[in-house]
Amino acid sequence: MKDLGHGANVDLMAKTFNKKTEDIIDFSSNINPKVIPNLKKYILEGLNKCKSYPDINYTSLRKNISSYININPKFIIPGNGATEIIYLLMKNIKRRLAILNPTFSEYERGAKLNNLEVINFKLNKDDEFSVNFHEIEEKINEFDSLFICNPNNPNGKVKDIEKLLELMIKHNKLLIVDETFMEFVYEDEKYSLIKYVEKYENIFILKAVTKFFGMPGLRLGYGVTSNKQLIEDIYKYKEPWSVNSFADTLSNYIFNDKDYISSSKEYYLNERAYMLSSLRKIKKLKVYDTDTNFILIRFEDKKAKELKLQLFEESNILIRDASNFINLDENYIRIAIKSHEENQLILKELNRIMGE
């Protein structure tokens, strides 16, 4: 199978280096380490429902998401992870798509597989990956849709993009916003464009349930838009029953767990500050600001590929080589913010290596 260049290739790395998967500490995937209370109970409930097909219309699931984000359920499209929604979307938008880079590679891959013309814009990495609004406005007639990740992957910084939305509305373009990491932002309601979905048909928002709730293997995501024609077109391509009974059942509980949600946000608020402060004490590296659960780092004289191998071979730590992101070079890595104990371990190992 083709290597798509993402993180979390734990099984392959373990096999290649003859290590046990359970011994590997995965800093390459950005997942909440906190476990939902009563998870096993909910999974067992989902197991009991596996004898029947899931509701093909996902009525209960869409209703649960609707209550969580305060959006009419008819504007919600559930999927087998946010990635399914990305690929469905690419089948149904106009032919010219602009993407702000560096960012998640599946946007461009999905676009090209559907014969879309891709126009790549560059975020300013010398200014915390800021958006060049002037350039986008200058080239507004060169694209039909604009794709932005907010907070952005791989740097994790959230942006106020209401000005971008205004520009897209003015020129009748579609703004696609990947908000899969938005829940990690402490005051996410200030930055999420969800509040504008029912007012404007020019927005399509992607969300992922399983990152913030710490269950990536569950595969649950959704798209949100009030563009009725786009919703109708997507459902023409969408496969039935792509979301399983486990995800459907869990949606009855996880969105209502206010303690889990608030404690996770509080944890990341404090742990981000700890990690950023600690990393910036290590010499010969640049640490980018983040509002999420991962950190982008550039080393002055250390290649990402070499560091990844060294950390894995010597310490069983797997990091994300970020050199394959558009507009990044071979010195960039990305690490997740995990449990405090695991974070202390990677800090210790980076100090050891960079202190050599």
Sequence and secondary structure as in RCSB ss.txt:
>XXXX:A:sequence
MKDLGHGANVDLMAKTFNKKTEDIIDFSSNINPKVIPNLKKYILEGLNKCKSYPDINYTSLRKNISSYININPKF
IIPGNGATEIIYLLMKNIKRRLAILNPTFSEYERGAKLNNLEVINFKLNKDDEFSVNFHEIEEKINEFDSLFICN
PNNPNGKVKDIEKLLELMIKHNKLLIVDETFMEFVYEDEKYSLIKYVEKYENIFILKAVTKFFGMPGLRLGYGVT
SNKQLIEDIYKYKEPWSVNSFADTLSNYIFNDKDYISSSKEYYLNERAYMLSSLRKIKKLKVYDTDTNFILIRFE
DKKAKELKLQLFEESNILIRDASNFINLDENYIRIAIKSHEENQLILKELNRIMGE
>XXXX:A:secstr
      S  HHHHHHHTT  GGG EE SS       TTHHHHHHHHHHGGGS   TT HHHHHHHHHHHT  GGG
EEEESSHHHHHHHHHTTS SEEEEEES  THHHHHHHHTT EEEEEE BGGGTTB  HHHHHHTGGG SEEEEES
S TTT      HHHHHHHHHTT EEEEE TTGGGSTTGGGT SGGGTTT TTEEEEEESTTTTT GGG  EEEE 
  HHHHHHHHHH  TT S HHHHHHTTTGGG HHHHHHHHHHHHHHHHHHHHHHTTSSSEEE   SSSEEEEEES
S  HHHHHHHHHHHH EE EE TTSTT  TTEEEEE   HHHHHHHHHHHHHHHT 
